[in-house]
Amino acid sequence: MNALEQAEKLAEIESIKERGVPHWVAVERLAELLGDGSADVRAEAADALWGYPCEGSLLRACLGLARSDGTPAVRLKALGALGGMIREGDLRGGVDSGDFDTVLHREVKSHLLTVLESDLESER
């Protein structure tokens, strides 16, 4: 990808963050951008997920990045987004609202706790 294509994708993500596109378009496009070849694009796409807490497809994709992306900055943004998505979802009623896949919600929370516990262990 050349610098111009990357800049266009980053501008598109910024527009999504500012709610400049319809919800369904944003969800579809973010799903694509989370799999982009550029780590910068993946990281920014993950950062944009905070506004879509009940989108299971995005939650799954973000969890995949948090678990296994080869770039630490992408994993970090994905972890932050997962925390934000879970928090926002919980504020909206969480698994009790019917908007969440209960198993996925628990899987994400479990992963976040595992990462936190691992970080705490490494600091000791």
N, C-alpha and C positions, 0 to 999 in steps of 0.2 A: 504494500500500500504506500502510495506516495504521501507527501506532507499535505497536499491539498485535500486528498480524500479523507485523511485523518482529521484535518481541521473541519471539514464539512460534517463528519460524524460527530465530532465534539460539539459543534454548534447545534446539531440536531438534538443531542442529549440535553443541552442547555434549554432548548425550546420545550422539550418534554418536562424538564424540571419546573419550568415556569408555566406549565399547563397550557402551552401554546398549540397543542394538538389534541384531538379527541381521545378519550380514555382508551378505547379499543385499539386505536392506531398506536398509541404509546405502548400498550402492553405487547402488541405484536412486534413492534420495532425494538423495544428493549430486549425481548427474548432473542432477537437476532444479534443485537449488539453485544450481548453478554458472551457470545461465542466468537467475537471478532478476533482477528489475528493480532491486533495491536493491544498490548497490555494497558496502554493509556485509555483506549476506548472501553475496554472491559471494566477497568476501574471506575471510570466516570459513569458507565451504564449501571454498575452496581450501586453507586452513590445515588443514582436517580430513583432507586427502588423504594425509598422511604414512603413515597406517595401512593404505593400500590400494595398495601399490607395483606389484602385478601386474595391476591392473585397466586394461586397454587403453582402455576407453571413458572412464574418468576421466582417464587420462593424455592422451588426445586432447583432451578438453574443457578440461583445465587448460592444455595447450599453446596452445589457441585463445585463452584468456584472457591468457596471458603475451604472446602476439603482438599482440593487438589490442583488449583491453579499453580503454575510454575513460577509466578511472580509474586513475591511477598506483598507488594503494594496492592495487588488485586485481591489477594486473600484478606488483607486488612480491611479494605473497603467493603468487601463482601460480608465480613463478620459484622462490621458496623451496620450495614444495611439489614442484615438478618435481625440484629438486635432491635433496630428501629421498626422493622416490619412486625415483629412479634409484639413489641410494645404498643404500637398503633392498633394492631389487631386486638390485643387484649383490652385496650381502651374502648374499642367498638363492640366488645362483648365476647371476643375470642371464640373459642371452640363452641361455646354455648349459643353463639349467634347464628350458627349454621353456615357461616361464610368460610370457615376453615376446614381443611382436611385434618381431622384430629390426629391421625397418625403422623402426618407430615409436621404438624405444629409441635408435637412432642419430640419428634426427631430433631428438628431445628433447635429447640430448647436444650435437648440433650447434648448436641454438638457444641453449642455455645458454652454450656457448663463444662464440658470436657476441655475445651480450649482454655477457659479461665483457670480451671484446676491445674492444667499443665503449666500455664504461665506462673501460677503461684508456686508450684513445686520447683520450677527452674530458678526462682528468685531465692529460694532457701539455701 
